[in-house]
Structures are given as C-alpha cells and as structure tokens.
Amino acid sequence: MPMAADEIADMIRAAIPDAQVEITDLAGDGDHYSARVVSESFRGLTRVAQQRAVYAALGGRMGGVLHALQLTTAVPN
C-alpha cells in the first residue's frame, strides 16, 4: 500500500523538527514523490549527509511502501 504525502512529510518533520517540507506526487499514483526539505540542521553537512538524514527519518520505508522519492535538500537562505 502506498504512503500518503502527508505521512511522508510528518515523518520527516518528526525527525527534523525545523524542516520545511514540500511533497509533490509526481505520477498521481501515491508511489512516486518529489520532496524538498529545507532545514537549518543541514548547515555544514554535505548533500549526502543531508539526504541520509531524510532517508533515516523515513525509517527504512524507501523501496518498500515508499517506492520512489526524488529528494532535494537545502539550508535556509
């Protein structure tokens, strides 16, 4: 069963409380999402470390109930 966009955003915010999260359903099927996550906690981290933090927040659901996630991370301006 696919994950809802709100559930993805809630999981990310639970692990990264200051995160600004935008989720887009790319195919309208609840399986292919794009996420933009902006957090001050990412400052000083490499992109890989930022993305690992987001994937960790999803608790291993990538490749299972969450089939595909196009991820963009950033620090606030």
Secondary structure, DSSP 8 states (H G I E B T S, - for coil): ----HHHHHHHHHHHSTT-EEEEEESSSSSSEEEEEEE-GGGTTS-HHHHHHHHHHHTTT-BTTTB-EEEEEEE---
